[in-house]
Amino acid sequence: MTIEIDTQIRHVTKSGANLFRELGFAPDEAARFQAQSQQQIHATQALKEQLMRELLKWISDNHLKQADAAEILMVSRPRVSDVVNMKFSKFTIDTLVTMLSRVGKPVRLTMG
């Protein structure tokens, strides 16, 4: 028995378009959802940046090469390179928190 998978592209949302509007939400609701999602994205990026900067400080303070930092952090050297180059999209907050924990820098979350 052969199963055929439909891979035809029927619609492409243009970059920068409001995805919520594309999904059929009313214009005012789509605008609100878009604004909320952008705020959430920016907050997440700011948190990742803060965590990455702390990792960078640890690497610098300890005069580590990327390969040495990778061994201590238990990640690959390219992962350390991604931290050094601030490639936010390649990391979850959880991964960055785990890396900081491994070097004795526990993360505390404050709600306010």
N, C-alpha and C positions, 0 to 999 in steps of 0.2 A: 504494500500500500504506500503510495507516494502522497505526501502532504505538501501542498503548495502554500507558500507564505506570501501574502500580499505585501509588497514593499514599495508600492507606488506612492509618491509624494503628492498629496492633494492640496496642501496649503503650507505656505511658509510665512511666518510672522517676521516682519522687517525689524531690524535692530532698532531699538529705541521706542518701538511701538508699545502701547499699553496692552499687555497680555490679557488683562482682565476685560478690557473692551473687546478684544478679539474673541474672548470666550462668551461674549454675549451679555455681560453685565451692563446695567444702565450707565450712561456717561458719568453721572455724579458719583455713583457707587464705585465704578471702575477707577475714577480719579482718586477717591479716598483709599481704595485698596492699593493702588500704585504708590501713593505717598507713604502709606504704612510700610509697604514692603521695602521701599528705598531707605526709610529710616532704620529698619531692621538690618538691612544689608550694611549700611554705614556703621551701625553700632557693632556689628559682628567684626567688620574689618578693623575698627578702632581697637577692639579687644585683642584681636589676633596681632595687630601691630605692637601693642603694649607687651604681649607675651613674647613675641619675636625679639623685640628690643632687649628684653631681660635676658634672653638666651644669648644674644649678641654680646651683651655686656659681660656675661659669664665667660664666653669664649675669649673675649679680649682681655679681661682681668686675669685669666689664667694662661694667657699667651699660647693658646692652643692652635694647632693647625686643624684644618677641617677633618682630616682623617683621624686625628686624635680625639677630637670632639665627638665624631661619629661613633667611635668605639665606646666612649664613656656614656653617650646618650643611647647606645644600642640601636642605632639607625645606620643607614648607608651614608657614605660621604656625599653623594648627590642630594640627599635629604638635608644635610647640613648646609650645602650650597644653596638650596632653596630657602632656608631660613636666612642666610646671609644676604641673599638677593630679595628678601621680603616678598616672596611669592605666596601671598595670602591664600589664593585659591587651592593651593596644594596641601593645605593643612586644615584639620578640624581643630576647634578649640580644645577638645579632649586630648588630642595628640600633643599639642603644645604644652598643656598642663602636665601631662605624663612626662614629657621631656624635662620640664623644669623640676618636677618632683625627683627625678633620677639624679639630679645634681644638687639636691638638698635645698631647693627653693620652692617650698610648698606654696600653692596659690590659695588665697583667701578671697571669697566673693562677698562683697558688701552690697546689700540692696538698699536703695535710698529713695 
